Amino acid sequence: MTAKVFRAMIVTAGIAPTARQLAEAVPAGLGMFVAAYSPTGAAPATHYVSEGWIEEQFAVALESPEALVAMLAEAGVTIALADAQGLLSQATVSELPASDVLAEMGLMPVGGEV
């Protein structure tokens, strides 16, 4: 049985489409990064969030561009190391609940929905 760990990941709106596409390449990655946030709670969203229990391998890939490239390669997806570095540099990954991280970042749900 694969160990599961909790992670919250907040990405900027600019990389959210790429983050969604890459997440879909791994098991259980469908539907990630759809919760929209902004500093005022009004559109347009500046950030998107996904949180939950994930496999340890996925958590390692969120912390290391090299591990992200390797994990995606196993799933049949090619991404350049520089692209993985750029993606992770625009993301906040935490073991804390997303609500705590978003509050610290001064972000509110767009439209008041969580």
For each residue, the residues with C-beta under 8 A, 3 or more apart:
1:
2: 55 56 57
3: 55 56
4: 53 54 55 56
5: 53 54 55 56 59 95
6: 51 52 53 54 95
7: 51 52 54 58 59 62 93 94 95
8: 49 50 51 93 94 95 96 97 98 101
9: 19 33 49 50 51 62 91 92 93 94
10: 37 47 48 49 91 92 94 98 101 102 105 107
11: 15 16 19 33 47 48 49 87 90 91 92
12: 15 16 46 47 90 91
13: 16 44 45 46 47 48
14: 90
15: 11 12 18 19 86 87 90 91
16: 11 12 13 19 20 33 47 48
17: 20 21
18: 15 21 22 87
19: 9 11 15 16 22 23 32 33 48 87 91
20: 16 17 23 24 32 33 34
21: 17 18 24 25
22: 18 19 25 26 29 72 77 79 87
23: 19 20 26 29 30 32 33 50
24: 20 21 29 30 32
25: 21 22 29 72 75 76 77
26: 22 23 29 58 71 72 75
27: 55
28: 54
29: 22 23 24 25 26 32
30: 23 24
31: 34
32: 19 20 23 24 29 50
33: 9 11 16 19 20 23 48 49 50
34: 20 31 48 50
35: 48 49 50 98 109 114
36: 43 45 47 48 109 110 111
37: 10 41 45 46 47 48 49 102 107 108 109 110
38: 41 42 43 44 45 46 47 107 108 110
39: 46 106 107 108
40: 108
41: 37 38 108 109 110 111 112
42: 38 110
43: 36 38 110 111
44: 13 38 110
45: 13 36 37 38 48 110
46: 12 13 37 38 39 107
47: 10 11 12 13 16 36 37 38 102 105 107
48: 10 11 13 16 19 33 34 35 36 37 45
49: 8 9 10 11 33 35 37 98 102
50: 8 9 23 32 33 34 35 98
51: 6 7 8 9 97 98
52: 6 7
53: 4 5 6
54: 4 5 6 7 28 58 59
55: 2 3 4 5 27 58 59
56: 2 3 4 5 59 60
57: 2 60 61 67 71
58: 7 26 54 55 61 62 71
59: 5 7 54 55 56 62 63
60: 56 57 63 64 67 71
61: 57 58 64 67 68 70 71 72
62: 7 9 58 59 68 88 91 93
63: 59 60 67 88 93
64: 60 61 67 68 88
65: 68 69 81 84 85 87 88
66: 69 70 81 84
67: 57 60 61 63 64 70 71
68: 61 62 64 65 71 72 79 84 87 88
69: 65 66 72 73 79 80 81 84
70: 61 66 67 73 74
71: 26 57 58 60 61 67 68 74 75
72: 22 25 26 61 68 69 75 77 78 79 84
73: 69 70 76 77 78
74: 70 71
75: 25 26 71 72
76: 25 73
77: 22 25 72 73
78: 72 73
79: 22 68 69 72 83 84
80: 69 83 84
81: 65 66 69 84 85
82: 85 86
83: 79 80 86 87
84: 65 66 68 69 72 79 80 81 87 88
85: 65 81 82 88 89
86: 15 82 83 89 90
87: 11 15 18 19 22 65 68 83 84 90 91
88: 62 63 64 65 68 84 85 91 93
89: 85 86
90: 11 12 14 15 86 87
91: 9 10 11 12 15 19 62 87 88
92: 9 10 11 101 105
93: 7 8 9 62 63 88
94: 7 8 9 10 98 100 101
95: 5 6 7 8
96: 8 100 101
97: 8 51 100 101
98: 8 10 35 49 50 51 94 101 102
99: 102 103 114
100: 94 96 97 103 104
101: 8 10 92 94 96 97 98 104 105
102: 10 37 47 49 98 99 105 107 108
103: 99 100 106 107
104: 100 101
105: 10 47 92 101 102
106: 39 103
107: 10 37 38 39 46 47 102 103
108: 37 38 39 40 41 102 112
109: 35 36 37 41 112 113 114
110: 36 37 38 41 42 43 44 45 113
111: 36 41 43
112: 41 108 109
113: 109 110
114: 35 99 109
